[in-house]
Amino acid sequence: MSEVRTDFGPPYFKDLMPPMMVENYGKWAFHENVQPGVLKHVSETGAAVWSVRVGSPRLLAIDTIREMCDLADKYCGGHLRFTSRHNIEFLVTAESNIKPLIADLKAKGWPVGGTNNAISNIVHTQGWIHCHSAATDASALVKSIMDEMIPYFESEKLPAKLRIAVACCLNMCGAIHCSDIALVGIHRTPPQVDHDRLSKTCEIPNIVAACPTAAIRPDPKTKSVVVNEEKCMYCGNCFTVCPSMPIANPKNDGVAIFVGGKVSNARHAPMFSRLAIPYLPNNPPRWDETVAAVKNLVEVYAANAQKGERYGEWIERIGWERFFSLTGIPFTDKHIDDFRFAPTTFRTAATFKW
């Protein structure tokens, strides 16, 4: 009798690794930076493997995946991996294969880079293509930004690594709270209640419970709900549980930009992102205003930060007043993050400009 398989989870990771990496597992001594996009990893045994990093869209067609697999078969014994930032890394065990691989990648239009002091691939969420509560289209926005930022991906001329993230709504699947530059899609109008459909398609207790600010209450007269617009934070949670409360609004939805976050513990504790630009309009297909704003933020940082200084560390050194001055971003009441404890959190020195 044949053995019956009961575990249908992910395969054992060593089964998918190059044999040389399995043999040297746990023995890696150091790595070297060969060139932008290429790292050399050296084992205690003297064995070496090179990882060639390629920028990739998050959403891939089957034809694209097959194209990448063909290159992996040709140069890497069929081995490649995807990084947490949607890069593709080819694991090359023969140094002589690196240049031909890069030449083939560039001939097909694939950029190589994203290592060390560079912009790596942008982590982003589903956007309009999948997400029902998206306020902007993450995939198209990322494509537009990276088309402009590609010189900073293919080189290492920034003061330090720069991480950009995009979340298409306030549910923030894109981890924008801890990225150097982060974009989040925002709704600015409350949900529109379709009273005729709501009682037939949704459960009112679920809708009320879904609201984090208690802005929704039952309305027994109409067998529907009422939205308190003053309490609404435009998160879209109600639309998640009830399709009769659409929140998307083409004229008012847009993008906010945050800066200064990071996950790394190097030189400085992790940092949260802070609001820089409260609102930019959705202007598909190229999002010209948003792309220009990101480019400005990157170039001002590149020109003024010290070597090894992450975005938030640079801002802490020069101060937020100087940051707003250098970037030309107007300071408004939207940047004040705490009204309740304002007397204890605002800067009150004579040098405070606002």
C-alpha positions as CSV (number, residue, x, y, z in Angstrom):
1,M,0.0,0.0,0.0
2,S,1.4,3.4,-1.0
3,E,2.0,6.0,1.7
4,V,-0.8,8.5,1.9
5,R,0.2,12.2,2.0
6,T,-1.5,14.1,4.8
7,D,0.6,17.3,4.9
8,F,-0.3,19.7,2.0
9,G,1.6,22.7,3.4
10,P,4.6,24.4,1.8
11,P,7.4,22.1,0.7
12,Y,10.5,21.7,2.8
13,F,12.7,24.8,2.0
14,K,15.9,22.8,1.5
15,D,14.3,20.8,-1.3
16,L,14.1,24.0,-3.4
17,M,17.6,25.4,-2.7
18,P,20.7,24.9,-5.0
19,P,22.7,21.8,-3.8
20,M,25.7,24.0,-3.1
21,M,23.6,26.2,-0.7
22,V,22.3,23.1,1.0
23,E,25.8,21.8,1.5
24,N,26.9,25.1,3.1
25,Y,23.7,25.8,5.0
26,G,24.6,27.6,8.3
27,K,28.3,28.1,7.2
28,W,28.0,31.5,5.4
29,A,30.8,33.7,6.6
30,F,30.3,37.0,4.8
31,H,29.0,38.7,1.7
32,E,30.5,41.2,-0.7
33,N,29.0,43.9,-2.9
34,V,30.2,43.1,-6.5
35,Q,28.2,45.7,-8.3
36,P,24.7,47.3,-8.0
37,G,22.3,44.3,-8.0
38,V,24.9,41.6,-7.5
39,L,26.0,40.2,-4.1
40,K,28.6,37.5,-3.5
41,H,28.0,35.2,-0.5
42,V,31.0,33.3,0.7
43,S,31.0,30.2,2.9
44,E,33.5,29.0,5.5
45,T,34.4,26.3,3.1
46,G,35.3,28.8,0.4
47,A,32.3,28.1,-1.7
48,A,30.5,31.1,-3.2
49,V,27.1,31.9,-4.6
50,W,26.1,35.2,-6.4
51,S,22.6,36.6,-6.1
52,V,21.5,38.8,-9.0
53,R,18.6,41.0,-8.0
54,V,16.0,42.0,-10.6
55,G,13.2,44.6,-10.3
56,S,9.9,43.0,-10.9
57,P,6.2,44.0,-10.8
58,R,4.2,42.4,-7.9
59,L,1.6,41.1,-10.3
60,L,3.2,38.8,-12.9
61,A,1.7,37.2,-16.0
62,I,2.3,33.5,-16.6
63,D,4.4,34.3,-19.7
64,T,6.7,36.5,-17.5
65,I,7.2,33.8,-14.9
66,R,8.0,31.3,-17.7
67,E,10.5,33.8,-19.1
68,M,12.2,34.1,-15.7
69,C,12.2,30.3,-15.2
70,D,13.9,29.8,-18.6
71,L,16.7,32.2,-17.6
72,A,17.0,30.4,-14.3
73,D,17.3,27.0,-16.1
74,K,19.9,28.5,-18.4
75,Y,22.2,30.1,-15.8
76,C,21.2,29.0,-12.3
77,G,20.3,25.3,-12.5
78,G,16.7,26.3,-12.3
79,H,17.0,28.2,-9.0
80,L,15.6,31.6,-8.3
81,R,13.7,33.2,-5.4
82,F,11.4,36.2,-4.8
83,T,12.4,38.7,-2.0
84,S,10.0,40.2,0.4
85,R,10.0,43.4,-1.7
86,H,8.9,41.5,-4.9
87,N,12.4,41.5,-6.4
88,I,13.5,38.4,-8.3
89,E,16.9,37.0,-7.3
90,F,18.8,34.5,-9.5
91,L,21.1,32.3,-7.5
92,V,24.2,31.8,-9.6
93,T,26.9,29.3,-8.6
94,A,29.2,29.9,-11.5
95,E,30.8,33.4,-11.7
96,S,31.1,33.1,-15.5
97,N,27.3,33.1,-15.8
98,I,26.8,36.5,-14.2
99,K,27.6,38.8,-17.1
100,P,25.6,36.7,-19.7
101,L,22.6,36.6,-17.3
102,I,22.7,40.4,-16.8
103,A,23.0,40.9,-20.6
104,D,20.0,38.7,-21.3
105,L,18.0,40.5,-18.5
106,K,18.7,43.9,-19.9
107,A,18.0,42.8,-23.5
108,K,14.5,41.8,-22.2
109,G,14.1,45.1,-20.4
110,W,14.5,43.9,-16.8
111,P,16.5,46.3,-14.5
112,V,19.2,44.9,-12.2
113,G,19.9,46.7,-8.9
114,G,18.2,47.5,-5.6
115,T,21.0,46.5,-3.4
116,N,22.8,48.6,-0.7
117,N,22.4,52.4,-1.0
118,A,19.6,52.2,-3.6
119,I,15.8,52.3,-3.9
120,S,14.7,48.7,-3.7
121,N,11.4,47.5,-5.2
122,I,8.3,49.1,-3.8
123,V,6.1,47.0,-1.5
124,H,2.5,47.7,-2.4
125,T,-1.0,46.4,-1.9
126,Q,-3.7,45.2,-4.4
127,G,-5.1,48.5,-5.6
128,W,-8.0,48.8,-8.0
129,I,-7.2,45.5,-9.6
130,H,-8.3,43.4,-6.6
131,C,-9.1,45.4,-3.5
132,H,-12.7,46.5,-2.9
133,S,-11.8,49.4,-0.6
134,A,-8.8,50.9,-2.5
135,A,-8.7,54.7,-2.8
136,T,-5.9,54.6,-5.4
137,D,-4.4,52.1,-7.8
138,A,-1.2,50.7,-6.2
139,S,0.1,48.8,-9.1
140,A,-0.1,51.6,-11.6
141,L,1.2,54.2,-9.1
142,V,4.2,52.0,-8.3
143,K,4.9,51.6,-12.0
144,S,4.8,55.3,-12.6
145,I,7.1,56.0,-9.6
146,M,9.6,53.4,-10.5
147,D,9.8,54.5,-14.2
148,E,11.0,57.8,-12.8
149,M,13.1,56.5,-10.0
150,I,14.9,53.7,-12.0
151,P,18.3,55.5,-12.0
152,Y,18.2,55.2,-8.2
153,F,17.4,51.4,-8.5
154,E,20.2,50.6,-10.9
155,S,22.9,52.6,-9.0
156,E,24.1,53.0,-5.4
157,K,24.4,56.8,-5.3
158,L,22.0,57.5,-2.4
159,P,23.3,58.2,1.1
160,A,21.7,55.0,2.4
161,K,19.1,52.4,1.5
162,L,15.7,53.9,0.7
163,R,12.5,52.0,1.1
164,I,9.3,53.1,-0.5
165,A,5.9,51.5,0.2
166,V,2.4,52.1,-1.1
167,A,-0.9,51.2,0.6
168,C,-4.1,51.8,-1.4
169,C,-6.3,52.6,1.6
170,L,-6.2,53.2,5.4
171,N,-6.3,49.5,6.2
172,M,-2.6,49.9,5.2
173,C,-1.7,46.4,4.0
174,G,1.5,47.9,2.6
175,A,3.2,48.7,5.9
176,I,3.6,52.4,5.1
177,H,3.9,53.1,8.8
178,C,7.6,52.2,8.8
179,S,9.0,53.2,5.4
180,D,11.4,56.0,4.4
181,I,8.8,57.3,1.9
182,A,5.3,55.9,2.0
183,L,2.1,56.6,0.1
184,V,-1.4,55.7,1.2
185,G,-4.6,56.1,-0.7
186,I,-7.2,58.1,1.2
187,H,-11.0,58.5,1.0
188,R,-12.2,62.0,2.0
189,T,-16.0,61.5,1.9
190,P,-18.2,59.3,4.0
191,P,-19.8,56.2,2.5
192,Q,-23.0,56.7,0.6
193,V,-25.8,54.5,2.0
194,D,-28.1,52.8,-0.5
195,H,-31.1,52.4,1.9
196,D,-33.2,50.4,-0.6
197,R,-30.5,47.7,-0.9
198,L,-29.0,47.7,2.5
199,S,-31.8,45.9,4.4
200,K,-31.8,43.2,1.7
201,T,-28.0,42.6,1.4
202,C,-26.4,43.4,4.8
203,E,-26.7,42.7,8.5
204,I,-27.0,45.9,10.4
205,P,-25.3,44.7,13.6
206,N,-22.3,43.7,11.6
207,I,-22.2,47.2,10.0
208,V,-22.4,49.0,13.3
209,A,-19.7,46.7,14.8
210,A,-17.4,47.3,11.9
211,C,-17.1,51.0,12.5
212,P,-14.0,51.8,14.7
213,T,-15.3,55.3,15.6
214,A,-19.0,54.5,16.3
215,A,-20.0,56.7,13.4
216,I,-22.8,54.3,12.3
217,R,-26.0,53.7,14.2
218,P,-29.2,51.8,13.2
219,D,-32.1,53.6,11.8
220,P,-35.3,51.5,12.6
221,K,-37.6,53.7,10.6
222,T,-35.9,53.0,7.3
223,K,-34.5,49.6,8.4
224,S,-31.1,50.9,7.4
225,V,-28.3,52.9,9.1
226,V,-27.3,56.5,9.5
227,V,-23.7,57.8,9.2
228,N,-22.4,60.6,11.5
229,E,-20.1,62.4,9.1
230,E,-18.2,64.2,11.9
231,K,-17.1,60.9,13.4
232,C,-16.4,59.1,10.1
233,M,-12.7,58.5,9.5
234,Y,-13.2,57.2,5.9
235,C,-11.6,53.9,6.5
236,G,-14.1,51.8,4.4
237,N,-14.6,49.1,7.0
238,C,-18.3,49.4,6.6
239,F,-18.1,48.8,2.9
240,T,-16.1,45.7,3.7
241,V,-19.0,44.1,5.4
242,C,-21.8,45.8,3.4
243,P,-21.6,46.5,-0.4
244,S,-24.5,48.8,-0.1
245,M,-22.3,51.4,1.6
246,P,-19.8,52.3,-1.2
247,I,-17.1,54.8,-0.2
248,A,-15.0,55.2,-3.4
249,N,-15.3,58.7,-4.8
250,P,-13.3,59.5,-8.0
251,K,-13.3,63.3,-7.4
252,N,-12.2,63.2,-3.8
253,D,-10.1,60.1,-3.3
254,G,-6.3,60.6,-3.6
255,V,-2.9,60.0,-2.1
256,A,-1.1,61.1,1.1
257,I,2.6,60.8,1.5
258,F,4.5,60.0,4.7
259,V,8.2,60.1,5.4
260,G,10.8,59.0,7.9
261,G,9.9,55.5,9.0
262,K,12.2,52.4,9.1
263,V,12.2,48.9,10.5
264,S,16.0,48.6,10.8
265,N,17.7,48.8,14.3
266,A,21.0,49.9,12.7
267,R,22.4,53.1,14.3
268,H,18.9,54.2,15.4
269,A,15.8,52.5,16.8
270,P,13.0,51.7,14.4
271,M,10.9,54.8,13.5
272,F,7.3,55.5,12.5
273,S,6.5,57.5,9.3
274,R,5.1,61.0,9.7
275,L,2.8,62.9,7.4
276,A,4.5,65.1,4.8
277,I,1.9,65.7,2.1
278,P,-1.8,65.4,3.2
279,Y,-3.4,65.0,-0.2
280,L,-2.5,64.6,-3.9
281,P,-5.2,63.9,-6.5
282,N,-5.7,60.6,-8.3
283,N,-4.6,61.3,-11.9
284,P,-4.3,58.0,-13.7
285,P,-2.6,56.7,-15.7
286,R,0.7,58.3,-14.6
287,W,-0.1,60.2,-11.4
288,D,2.0,63.1,-12.4
289,E,1.6,65.1,-9.2
290,T,2.4,62.2,-6.9
291,V,5.4,61.1,-9.0
292,A,6.8,64.6,-9.0
293,A,6.4,64.8,-5.2
294,V,8.2,61.5,-4.6
295,K,11.0,62.5,-7.0
296,N,11.4,65.8,-5.1
297,L,11.5,64.0,-1.7
298,V,14.2,61.6,-3.0
299,E,16.4,64.2,-4.7
300,V,16.3,66.6,-1.7
301,Y,17.3,63.7,0.6
302,A,20.1,62.6,-1.8
303,A,21.5,66.1,-1.9
304,N,21.5,66.8,1.8
305,A,21.7,63.6,3.9
306,Q,25.0,62.3,5.2
307,K,26.5,59.0,4.2
308,G,24.6,56.1,5.9
309,E,21.8,58.3,7.1
310,R,18.3,57.0,6.6
311,Y,15.5,59.4,5.7
312,G,14.1,59.7,9.2
313,E,17.5,60.1,10.7
314,W,18.3,62.9,8.3
315,I,15.1,64.7,9.3
316,E,15.8,64.3,13.0
317,R,19.3,65.8,12.5
318,I,18.1,68.9,10.5
319,G,14.7,69.3,12.2
320,W,11.2,69.3,10.7
321,E,11.3,73.0,10.0
322,R,14.3,72.6,7.8
323,F,12.8,69.6,6.1
324,F,9.7,71.5,5.1
325,S,11.9,74.4,3.9
326,L,14.2,72.3,1.8
327,T,11.4,70.3,0.2
328,G,9.1,73.2,-0.4
329,I,6.2,71.4,1.2
330,P,3.8,73.8,2.9
331,F,3.1,73.2,6.6
332,T,-0.6,73.1,7.5
333,D,-2.9,72.1,10.3
334,K,-3.1,68.6,8.8
335,H,0.5,68.0,10.0
336,I,-0.5,68.5,13.7
337,D,-0.9,64.9,15.0
338,D,-2.1,65.6,18.5
339,F,-4.5,68.3,19.5
340,R,-5.5,66.9,22.9
341,F,-2.0,67.1,24.3
342,A,-0.8,70.0,22.2
343,P,0.7,72.1,25.1
344,T,3.0,69.2,26.0
345,T,3.9,68.0,22.6
346,F,4.3,71.2,20.5
347,R,7.7,72.8,20.3
348,T,7.5,76.0,22.3
349,A,11.0,77.4,22.0
350,A,11.7,80.8,20.6
351,T,13.1,79.2,17.4
352,F,9.7,77.5,16.6
353,K,8.6,79.0,13.3
354,W,4.9,78.3,13.2
